[in-house]
Amino acid sequence: MQPATLGLLRTAFPADRLNMPIAVRSAVIAASTAAGPVVGGLLVEHASWSWVFFLNVPLGRSPWPSASPSCATYAASGRPAAWT
């Protein structure tokens, strides 16, 4: 997943503006790597292991509204939205 996001960023941003998106991407990866085991441990300790699935459903669906315009642009033009 990480190499794919880097490739997407390199495609979407020009070389002179690429530093900030890569920094944000790296910060999100670091934060999720650090917080994942802690949040998972607290969830299992205080609720139940099955609550992990209830937490993942809203998190997995959250990118859908922001992806809808990009998908519509791609479907209408036949090419990715970053190239328009």
C-alpha positions in Angstrom: 0.0 0.0 0.0 2.8 2.5 0.8 4.5 2.3 -2.6 1.2 2.7 -4.3 0.4 5.9 -2.4 3.8 7.3 -3.3 3.2 6.6 -6.9 -0.2 8.3 -6.8 1.3 11.4 -5.2 4.1 11.6 -7.8 1.5 11.4 -10.5 -0.9 13.9 -8.9 1.6 16.6 -7.9 4.3 18.4 -9.8 7.9 17.8 -8.7 8.3 21.3 -7.2 5.2 20.8 -4.9 5.8 17.2 -4.0 7.5 17.7 -0.6 4.4 18.6 1.5 2.2 15.7 0.2 5.0 13.2 0.9 5.5 14.7 4.4 1.8 14.4 5.2 1.7 10.9 3.8 4.7 9.9 6.0 3.1 11.5 9.1 -0.2 9.7 8.6 1.7 6.4 8.2 3.8 7.0 11.3 0.7 8.0 13.4 -1.3 5.0 12.3 1.6 2.7 12.9 2.0 4.1 16.5 -1.7 4.4 17.3 -3.0 1.1 15.8 -1.8 -1.3 18.4 -2.7 1.0 21.3 -6.2 1.6 20.0 -6.7 -2.0 19.2 -5.4 -3.1 22.6 -7.8 -0.6 24.4 -10.7 -1.8 22.3 -10.1 -5.4 23.0 -9.4 -4.8 26.7 -12.4 -2.7 27.4 -15.0 -3.9 24.9 -14.5 -7.2 23.0 -12.4 -8.4 20.1 -15.5 -8.2 17.8 -15.7 -4.4 18.2 -12.6 -4.2 16.0 -14.9 -5.0 13.1 -17.5 -2.4 14.1 -14.7 0.2 14.2 -13.3 -0.7 10.8 -16.6 -0.4 8.9 -17.1 3.4 9.4 -13.4 3.9 8.8 -13.4 1.9 5.6 -16.5 3.8 4.3 -15.2 7.3 5.2 -13.2 7.8 1.9 -16.2 7.1 -0.3 -17.8 10.6 -0.4 -14.5 12.2 -1.3 -13.8 9.6 -3.9 -17.1 10.0 -5.7 -16.2 13.2 -7.6 -12.9 11.7 -8.7 -14.6 8.6 -9.9 -17.3 10.6 -11.8 -14.6 12.7 -13.4 -12.7 9.6 -14.4 -15.8 8.0 -15.9 -16.8 11.1 -17.9 -13.3 11.8 -19.3 -11.9 8.3 -19.6 -8.7 9.4 -17.7 -7.8 10.0 -14.1 -8.9 13.3 -12.5 -5.3 14.4 -11.8 -4.6 14.6 -15.5 -7.5 16.9 -16.4 
